[in-house]
Amino acid sequence: MNDEVYVTRQLDQFESITQALEARGFHYAYPILNQSVMEANKLISEQLQIPIATRVFSYRKLRIVEDKPRSIEQVYIEYEKVRGIETLSLENQSLYRVLRLQFGYDIRRNEEEIRIVHASEEEAQLLHVEEDAEILMSTGLTYLDSVKPFEYFQIVAIPSFFKFRSVTTV
């Protein structure tokens, strides 16, 4: 297969990473590193606009594409909105597809902040990079409507995995 394994993220529209991978014909696997129902801490409660200690579903997966680890994704969603999700098989699946099929949710919008950070020891091990290597970090929110955030996410990835594209019209 093509040596260049990347997905293009259109900054002016929403597309799941899985959809982008499938469109390019890449083989992928998403082992779940951990998942739980937990109480929201200050950061998560602020991001999701919910009270501290509200129950949230949290899961973390490793995204392996063409047999190499490319990114680690951490997701937080208010548990009341996805009650029972912890009993579903999320491994090797698009979360957004599961949310649409099991709960009837369609993500309408997302806001994302992208920056370069240094890999922690655990991130370096999972992504097969040197500890303290520069990696891409994306944090953001998804929305079902324009009012309250539905999901808070954090993604760290090897920088070459994503290409970003923006179209501006005047």
N, C-alpha and C positions, 0 to 999 in steps of 0.2 A: 504494500500500500504506500501511498504518498508519504514521503519523509516529513513533509510539513503538516503537522497535526495542530490545527488551531480552529477556532470558531470566530466568526465575525459578529460582534455585538453592535447592532444598529442603535446608536444612542438616542435616536428620535422615535423608536418604537419598541414595543415589548415582544420578546420571543424567548421561550425557555431555552436553556442551554441544551437540554435533551433534543428539542426540536431542531436546533442548529446542527447538532451532531448527526441526527438522523438524516437531515437534508444533505449532509456531506458524505453519508454512507460509512461513517466511522463505527467501529465496534467499541462498545463501552460496557463497563460494569460499575455498579455503585454499592460497594459493601458498606453497611451501616456500622459506624464506629461505636456509637452509643445513642440511646434514646431514652427519654423519661418524661414523666409528668412532674413538674417541679413548681416551686413558688417563684414568681417574678421578682428579681432583684431591682435595685433602683434604675439601672441602665435599661433593662428590658421593659420595666413599667413605664418609663418615660418615652421610650421609642414606640411602644404599642398603645400609649395613652390609656393605661389601665392602672388600678391601684397596686401598690407594692403588695406582694404575697398572693396576688391573683394566680390561680393555677394556669400554667402554660405547658404546652407540649413542646419538647425540645428534641431535636435530633441532629446528628452530625454524620456526614457521609464522606467517603473518599471517592473522588471521581477518577476512574481509571479509563483511559482512552487509548486504543491500540496497544494494550498491555503495559502502559506506563502510567504512573500516578500523575495527574495534571492539576487537581485542585481538591481542596477540603471545604465542605460547605456546612455551616451551622445555621439552623433555622429555629425560630421561636414563633409560636402561634398561640393565641389565647385558647385554652383547652375547651372551654364551653362551645366554641365554634367548630371543633373537630372531635367532639367526644367519641371515644372508641378507636381513634386512629392508631393508637398504640398496639391494637390487636391485628392491624393490617400488615401485610408484607410490603415494606417500602424498599427493600433491597432491589437494586437494578431497575428501578422505575423512576419516572419523572414524578416529582411531588405534585406538580401542577396538574398532571393527568389524573392522579389519584384524587386530588381535591375536586376536580371537575366530575369524575365518574362516581365517587362515593358520597360527595357532599353537595354537588351541584354548584360549586364555586368556580367562577371565572375571574382570573386576575385581569383587571382593567388598566392598571397603571403601576409603574414603579418609579421610585426615586433612588438614585444610586450615587455613592461617592467612591471614587477610585483613587488609590494612592500606592506608592511603593513603600514597603516596610521590610524589616529584617526578619528572617525566619527564626522562630523559636526552635529549641532543640527537638521538640515533638514534631513540629511542622517540617523541619528539615528531614527527619527520619521518614515521615510518611510520604513526602514529595521527592525523596532521593536527591536532595540538594545539600550543599554544605551548610552547616549551622551558621547563622547570621547572614546567609546569602540574601540578596535582594529578591523579594517576591511581590507579586501584585496583591493588594487587598481591596476588596469591594465590600462596602457595607451599604445596606439600604432597607427600604420599606416597599411592600407591595400593598395595593389597595383593590378592594372589590368595587368601591365607589370612590368619590373624591373626598370623603369626610374623615374616616378613622382608619389608621393603618390596620391591615390584616395580618401581615407577617413582617418580622424583623429578621434580616439575614446578614451573615458575614461569610465571605468567600475569600480564601487565600489560594493563590495559583502560581504556577511557574509563569513568568511574564510572557513567554512565547505562546501560551495556550490561547490567549485572547488577542484579537485585533479589534480596534474600535473604529467605528465609522459614524460620521455625523454629516447630515445634509442640511444646509441652511439656505433658505430662499429669502429674497429681499422683496 
